[in-house]
Amino acid sequence: MIRRNFLLLLLVILFTAGTLWAQEIPPLQADRPDQTETPAIVPPGFLQAENGFSFEQTDLRISSILHPAILWKYGVHPRWELRVITEFATEEHPSGKQTGMYPLSFGFKTNLLEEKGIIPQTSFIGHLTTSRLGSGSFRTEHPAPAFRFTMQHTLSQWLSLGYNLGAEWDGESPGPVYIYTLVTGITLSDKVGSYLEIYGFLPSEGRCDHRFDGGFTWLLNHNCMTDLSGGIGLTANAPDWFLSAGISYRLCLDKKHSSPEGRHSSF
């Protein structure tokens, strides 16, 4: 009897510990598939990989394929994450086809403000794209910095509003390209979400590029999510259309943050 009660108590403790861990670590949140980066930070000790494959058609002569683009993120603190971007691409132009890896990008995200009333949850993202750590055909003359502020409001249990403001450089031109995004997130169920988004690029010189897209996400488990999205260009210099699909997952690499729930629900 004593042994039976002890085993029952042990099972209750293990179940409770797993449940509490799941409550402390929220479900995976990814920066894809929309262009609006989330202010959420990867939990400390977790490595998160956001993999995306996309096809972009500008006209019958110009196209671009990412196969894949991967955003690697590692949580180092509840308010900080480190980031690396690797992108393998094929670009086709009237002058020929180029395949290779874009220069590597290194960066970080830090949480600045928690949501409170009209104040949105706010984070800052900074990246520096190297000029030489990539395939020869995609190298640039100079390293290229980029930054953006990412904000999010919770409007209701099933509706959210997010937006980003920032700028990026291309490694060739001295002037920046300013960035804006505005997205409405719609929760369809505990596992399925959707979004509608408008975003654009405003160069220091030249014409603005505005686009519209939408898509769906499906949370397979606590640590794995798939997505499907597509969009169109709204201006003459934007792509005619584009499609994207991806999968994001995270793994606990720090034993201090491991748990029964974490080990068994990881992808």
Sine and cosine of phi, psi and omega as CSV:
sin_phi,cos_phi,sin_psi,cos_psi,sin_omega,cos_omega
0.00,0.00,-0.71,0.71,0.00,-1.00
-0.88,0.47,-0.68,0.74,0.01,-1.00
-0.90,0.44,-0.65,0.76,-0.01,-1.00
-0.90,0.44,-0.68,0.73,0.01,-1.00
-0.91,0.41,-0.60,0.80,0.02,-1.00
-0.90,0.43,-0.69,0.72,0.02,-1.00
-0.90,0.44,-0.63,0.78,0.02,-1.00
-0.90,0.43,-0.67,0.74,0.02,-1.00
-0.90,0.43,-0.63,0.78,0.02,-1.00
-0.90,0.44,-0.67,0.74,0.04,-1.00
-0.89,0.46,-0.66,0.75,0.02,-1.00
-0.89,0.46,-0.68,0.73,0.00,-1.00
-0.89,0.45,-0.71,0.71,0.00,-1.00
-0.90,0.43,-0.68,0.74,0.02,-1.00
-0.90,0.45,-0.68,0.74,-0.01,-1.00
-0.91,0.41,-0.65,0.76,0.01,-1.00
-0.89,0.46,-0.69,0.72,0.03,-1.00
-0.90,0.44,-0.63,0.77,0.01,-1.00
-0.92,0.40,-0.69,0.73,0.01,-1.00
-0.90,0.44,-0.65,0.76,0.03,-1.00
-0.88,0.48,-0.68,0.73,0.01,-1.00
-0.89,0.45,-0.56,0.83,0.03,-1.00
-0.95,0.30,-0.57,0.82,-0.02,-1.00
-0.96,0.28,-0.63,0.78,0.01,-1.00
-0.99,-0.13,0.94,-0.35,-0.04,-1.00
-0.94,0.34,0.30,-0.96,0.08,-1.00
-0.85,0.53,0.41,-0.91,-0.02,-1.00
-0.81,0.58,0.71,-0.71,0.16,-0.99
-0.83,-0.56,0.76,-0.65,-0.10,-1.00
-0.89,-0.46,0.37,-0.93,0.08,-1.00
-0.99,0.16,-0.20,0.98,0.07,-1.00
-0.96,-0.28,0.27,-0.96,0.13,0.99
-1.00,-0.04,-0.16,0.99,-0.01,-1.00
-0.97,0.25,0.12,-0.99,0.02,-1.00
-1.00,0.04,-0.16,0.99,0.01,-1.00
-1.00,0.06,0.93,-0.38,0.00,-1.00
-0.94,0.34,0.62,-0.78,0.03,-1.00
-0.98,0.18,0.55,-0.83,0.10,-0.99
-0.97,0.24,-0.12,0.99,-0.04,-1.00
-0.90,0.43,0.57,-0.82,0.01,-1.00
-0.95,-0.30,0.65,-0.76,0.08,-1.00
-0.89,0.45,0.72,-0.69,-0.01,-1.00
-0.84,0.55,0.55,-0.83,0.01,-1.00
-0.83,0.55,0.68,-0.74,0.02,-1.00
1.00,0.06,-0.04,1.00,-0.03,-1.00
-0.96,-0.27,0.66,-0.75,0.16,-0.99
-0.98,-0.21,0.81,-0.58,-0.01,-1.00
-0.87,-0.50,0.75,-0.66,0.01,-1.00
-0.87,-0.49,0.84,-0.54,-0.01,-1.00
-0.92,-0.38,0.97,-0.24,-0.12,-0.99
-0.98,-0.19,0.75,-0.66,0.01,-1.00
-0.66,-0.75,0.65,-0.76,0.11,-0.99
-0.90,-0.44,0.75,-0.67,-0.06,-1.00
-0.61,-0.79,0.42,-0.91,0.08,-1.00
-0.75,-0.66,0.75,-0.66,-0.05,-1.00
-0.78,-0.62,0.81,-0.59,-0.02,-1.00
-0.90,-0.44,0.87,-0.49,0.03,-1.00
-1.00,-0.03,-0.72,0.70,0.18,-0.98
-0.42,-0.91,-0.19,-0.98,-0.07,-1.00
-0.92,0.38,-0.25,0.97,-0.07,-1.00
-0.96,-0.29,-0.28,0.96,-0.11,-0.99
-0.81,-0.58,0.80,-0.60,0.03,-1.00
-0.54,-0.84,0.31,-0.95,0.01,-1.00
-0.59,-0.80,0.70,-0.72,0.02,-1.00
-0.80,-0.60,0.76,-0.65,0.16,-0.99
-0.97,-0.24,0.82,-0.57,-0.14,-0.99
-0.53,-0.85,0.96,0.27,-0.09,1.00
-0.94,-0.35,0.01,-1.00,0.27,-0.96
-0.96,-0.26,0.77,-0.64,-0.04,-1.00
-0.80,-0.60,0.81,-0.59,0.15,-0.99
-0.98,-0.20,0.91,-0.41,0.02,-1.00
-0.99,-0.11,0.77,-0.64,-0.03,-1.00
-0.73,-0.69,0.65,-0.76,0.04,-1.00
-0.73,-0.68,0.81,-0.59,0.00,-1.00
-0.99,0.15,0.86,-0.51,0.00,-1.00
-0.95,-0.31,-0.22,0.98,-0.05,-1.00
-0.27,-0.96,0.44,-0.90,0.04,-1.00
-0.82,0.57,-0.33,0.94,-0.02,-1.00
-0.90,-0.44,0.11,0.99,-0.06,-1.00
-0.67,-0.74,0.59,-0.81,0.20,-0.98
-0.63,-0.77,0.52,-0.85,0.10,-0.99
-0.99,-0.15,0.50,-0.86,-0.14,-0.99
-0.66,-0.75,0.62,-0.78,0.14,-0.99
-0.69,-0.72,0.71,-0.71,0.01,-1.00
-0.91,-0.42,0.82,-0.57,0.12,-0.99
-0.87,-0.49,0.77,-0.64,-0.05,-1.00
-0.72,-0.70,0.86,-0.51,0.10,-0.99
-0.97,-0.24,0.78,-0.62,-0.19,-0.98
-0.65,-0.76,0.39,-0.92,0.20,-0.98
-0.79,-0.62,0.84,-0.54,0.03,-1.00
-0.90,-0.44,0.74,-0.67,0.00,-1.00
-0.88,-0.48,0.83,-0.56,0.00,-1.00
-0.79,-0.61,0.20,-0.98,0.06,-1.00
-0.84,0.54,-0.46,0.89,-0.02,-1.00
-0.99,0.12,-0.17,0.99,0.01,-1.00
0.56,-0.83,-0.11,-0.99,-0.04,-1.00
-0.88,-0.47,0.64,-0.76,0.03,-1.00
-0.79,-0.61,0.72,-0.70,0.03,-1.00
-0.75,-0.66,0.68,-0.73,0.02,-1.00
0.21,-0.98,-0.32,-0.95,-0.03,-1.00
-0.93,-0.36,0.76,-0.65,0.11,-0.99
-0.91,0.41,0.42,-0.91,0.06,-1.00
-0.82,0.57,0.62,-0.78,-0.02,-1.00
-0.90,0.44,0.55,-0.83,0.08,-1.00
-0.88,-0.48,0.69,-0.72,0.04,-1.00
-0.85,-0.52,0.62,-0.78,-0.02,-1.00
-0.22,-0.98,-0.25,-0.97,-0.03,-1.00
-0.43,-0.90,0.31,-0.95,0.16,-0.99
-0.74,-0.67,0.68,-0.74,0.04,-1.00
-0.73,-0.68,0.68,-0.74,0.03,-1.00
-0.98,0.19,0.76,-0.65,-0.02,-1.00
-0.97,-0.25,-0.69,0.72,-0.09,-1.00
-0.64,-0.77,0.61,-0.79,0.17,-0.99
-1.00,-0.01,0.47,-0.88,-0.02,-1.00
-0.92,0.40,0.75,-0.66,0.02,-1.00
-0.42,-0.91,0.95,-0.31,-0.03,-1.00
0.90,0.44,-0.81,-0.59,-0.01,-1.00
-0.99,0.15,-0.14,0.99,0.02,-1.00
-0.98,0.17,0.86,-0.52,-0.03,-1.00
-0.98,0.19,0.38,-0.92,0.22,-0.97
-0.90,0.44,0.79,-0.61,-0.17,-0.99
-0.74,-0.67,0.71,-0.70,0.10,-0.99
-0.72,-0.69,0.33,-0.95,0.05,-1.00
-0.89,-0.46,0.70,-0.72,0.02,-1.00
-0.86,-0.52,0.76,-0.65,0.09,-1.00
-0.79,-0.62,0.68,-0.73,0.03,-1.00
-0.72,-0.70,0.45,-0.89,0.18,-0.98
-0.74,-0.67,0.90,-0.44,0.02,-1.00
-1.00,0.00,0.81,-0.58,-0.02,-1.00
-0.94,0.35,0.38,-0.93,-0.01,-1.00
-1.00,-0.04,-0.44,0.90,-0.15,-0.99
-0.89,-0.46,-0.29,0.96,-0.05,-1.00
-0.99,0.13,0.92,0.39,0.00,-1.00
-0.16,-0.99,-0.04,-1.00,0.00,-1.00
-0.92,0.40,0.52,-0.86,-0.08,-1.00
-0.83,0.56,-0.63,0.78,-0.06,-1.00
-0.95,0.32,-0.27,0.96,-0.04,-1.00
-0.93,-0.36,0.09,1.00,-0.01,-1.00
-0.94,0.34,0.43,-0.90,0.01,-1.00
-0.88,-0.47,0.21,-0.98,-0.03,-1.00
-0.95,0.31,-0.58,0.82,-0.07,-1.00
-0.71,-0.71,0.39,-0.92,0.18,-0.98
-0.87,0.49,0.47,-0.88,-0.12,-0.99
-0.81,-0.59,0.93,-0.36,0.05,-1.00
-0.99,0.16,0.34,-0.94,0.08,-1.00
-0.44,-0.90,0.52,-0.86,0.06,-1.00
-0.48,-0.88,0.37,-0.93,0.13,-0.99
-0.33,-0.94,0.50,-0.87,0.16,-0.99
-0.99,-0.16,0.76,-0.65,-0.02,-1.00
-0.89,-0.46,0.80,-0.60,-0.09,-1.00
-0.81,-0.58,0.50,-0.87,0.00,-1.00
-0.53,-0.85,0.71,-0.70,0.10,-0.99
-0.92,-0.40,0.67,-0.74,0.16,-0.99
-1.00,-0.06,0.94,-0.35,-0.06,-1.00
-1.00,0.05,-0.55,0.84,0.04,-1.00
-0.31,-0.95,-0.07,-1.00,0.00,-1.00
-0.90,0.44,-0.43,0.90,-0.07,-1.00
-0.87,-0.49,0.06,1.00,-0.08,-1.00
-0.69,-0.72,0.71,-0.70,0.05,-1.00
-0.68,-0.73,0.34,-0.94,0.01,-1.00
-0.77,-0.64,0.81,-0.59,0.00,-1.00
-0.79,-0.61,0.45,-0.89,0.04,-1.00
-0.38,-0.92,0.51,-0.86,0.02,-1.00
-0.81,-0.59,0.54,-0.84,0.13,-0.99
-0.69,-0.72,0.73,-0.68,-0.02,-1.00
-0.11,-0.99,-0.26,-0.97,0.00,-1.00
-0.44,-0.90,0.42,-0.91,0.05,-1.00
-0.57,-0.82,0.41,-0.91,0.05,-1.00
-0.90,-0.43,0.42,-0.91,-0.07,-1.00
-0.98,-0.20,-0.01,1.00,0.00,-1.00
0.99,0.10,-0.02,1.00,0.01,-1.00
-0.84,-0.54,-0.77,0.64,-0.03,-1.00
-1.00,0.01,0.57,-0.82,-0.01,-1.00
-0.96,0.29,-0.47,0.89,-0.07,-1.00
-1.00,0.09,0.49,-0.87,0.01,-1.00
-0.99,0.12,0.26,-0.97,0.20,-0.98
-0.94,-0.34,0.87,-0.50,-0.01,-1.00
-0.99,0.13,0.55,-0.83,-0.12,-0.99
-0.83,-0.56,0.66,-0.75,0.18,-0.98
-0.69,-0.73,0.53,-0.85,0.11,-0.99
-0.62,-0.79,0.50,-0.87,0.07,-1.00
-0.56,-0.83,0.86,-0.52,-0.10,-1.00
-0.72,-0.69,0.59,-0.81,0.15,-0.99
-0.94,-0.35,0.88,-0.48,0.03,-1.00
-0.99,-0.13,0.74,-0.68,-0.06,-1.00
-0.84,-0.54,0.87,-0.50,0.04,-1.00
-1.00,0.07,0.89,-0.46,-0.01,-1.00
-1.00,-0.03,-0.49,0.87,0.05,-1.00
-0.29,-0.96,-0.07,-1.00,0.04,-1.00
-0.89,0.45,-0.41,0.91,-0.08,-1.00
-0.93,-0.36,-0.42,0.91,-0.16,-0.99
-0.91,-0.41,0.74,-0.67,0.08,-1.00
-0.76,-0.65,0.26,-0.97,0.04,-1.00
-0.57,-0.82,0.19,-0.98,0.01,-1.00
-0.40,-0.91,0.38,-0.92,0.17,-0.99
-0.76,-0.65,0.66,-0.75,-0.18,-0.98
-0.53,-0.85,0.56,-0.83,0.19,-0.98
-0.82,-0.57,0.66,-0.75,-0.01,-1.00
-0.43,-0.90,0.23,-0.97,-0.03,-1.00
-0.23,-0.97,0.13,-0.99,-0.04,-1.00
-0.80,-0.60,0.80,-0.61,-0.06,-1.00
-0.88,-0.48,1.00,-0.10,-0.06,-1.00
-0.96,0.28,0.40,-0.92,0.06,-1.00
-0.88,0.47,-0.56,0.83,0.07,-1.00
-0.73,-0.69,0.61,-0.79,0.02,-1.00
0.98,-0.21,-0.09,-1.00,-0.11,-0.99
-1.00,0.07,0.49,-0.87,0.04,-1.00
-0.98,0.21,0.45,-0.89,-0.04,-1.00
-0.84,-0.55,0.93,-0.36,-0.03,-1.00
-0.89,-0.46,0.62,-0.79,-0.08,-1.00
-0.63,-0.78,0.32,-0.95,0.04,-1.00
-0.74,-0.67,0.67,-0.74,0.04,-1.00
-0.51,-0.86,0.16,-0.99,0.03,-1.00
-0.33,-0.94,0.25,-0.97,-0.02,-1.00
-0.03,-1.00,-0.14,-0.99,-0.07,-1.00
-0.72,-0.70,0.49,-0.87,0.14,-0.99
-0.81,-0.59,0.50,-0.87,0.01,-1.00
-0.70,-0.71,0.92,-0.39,0.01,-1.00
-0.99,0.15,0.96,-0.28,-0.04,-1.00
-0.95,0.30,-0.63,0.77,0.13,-0.99
-0.39,-0.92,-0.17,-0.99,-0.10,-0.99
-0.85,0.52,-0.46,0.89,-0.14,-0.99
-0.84,-0.55,0.29,0.96,-0.05,-1.00
-0.53,-0.85,0.72,-0.69,-0.04,-1.00
-0.60,-0.80,0.63,-0.77,0.11,-0.99
-0.93,-0.36,0.28,-0.96,-0.01,-1.00
-0.48,-0.88,0.36,-0.93,0.05,-1.00
-0.55,-0.83,0.75,-0.66,-0.06,-1.00
-0.47,-0.88,0.21,-0.98,0.04,-1.00
-0.23,-0.97,0.27,-0.96,-0.02,-1.00
-0.26,-0.97,-0.02,-1.00,-0.02,-1.00
-0.69,-0.72,0.36,-0.93,0.11,-0.99
-1.00,0.09,0.58,-0.82,0.00,-1.00
-0.97,-0.26,-0.17,0.99,0.03,-1.00
-0.82,-0.57,0.27,-0.96,-0.11,-0.99
-0.90,0.44,-0.51,0.86,-0.05,-1.00
-1.00,-0.01,0.02,1.00,0.04,-1.00
-1.00,0.07,0.32,-0.95,0.09,-1.00
-0.85,0.52,0.51,-0.86,0.05,-1.00
-0.91,0.42,-0.72,0.69,0.02,-1.00
-0.33,-0.94,0.29,-0.96,0.02,-1.00
-0.42,-0.91,0.50,-0.86,0.00,-1.00
-0.75,-0.66,0.51,-0.86,0.01,-1.00
-0.50,-0.86,0.56,-0.83,0.11,-0.99
-0.63,-0.78,0.52,-0.86,-0.04,-1.00
-0.32,-0.95,0.13,-0.99,0.08,-1.00
-0.62,-0.78,0.71,-0.70,0.01,-1.00
-0.84,-0.55,0.64,-0.77,0.02,-1.00
-0.49,-0.87,0.33,-0.95,0.02,-1.00
-0.69,-0.72,0.49,-0.87,-0.01,-1.00
-0.76,-0.65,0.61,-0.79,0.05,-1.00
-1.00,0.06,0.89,-0.45,-0.02,-1.00
-0.97,-0.22,-0.20,0.98,-0.04,-1.00
-0.96,-0.28,0.88,-0.48,-0.06,-1.00
-0.87,0.49,-0.42,0.91,0.01,-1.00
-0.89,0.45,-0.43,0.90,-0.05,-1.00
-0.96,-0.30,0.13,0.99,0.00,-1.00
-0.98,0.20,0.35,-0.94,0.00,-1.00
-0.24,-0.97,0.24,-0.97,0.07,-1.00
-0.83,0.56,-0.68,0.73,-0.01,-1.00
-0.90,0.44,-0.70,0.72,-0.05,-1.00
-0.90,0.44,-0.66,0.75,-0.06,-1.00
-0.94,0.34,-0.63,0.77,-0.14,-0.99
-1.00,0.04,-0.36,0.93,-0.04,-1.00
-0.99,-0.14,-0.06,1.00,0.04,-1.00
-0.93,0.37,0.52,-0.85,-0.02,-1.00
-0.94,0.34,0.00,0.00,0.00,0.00
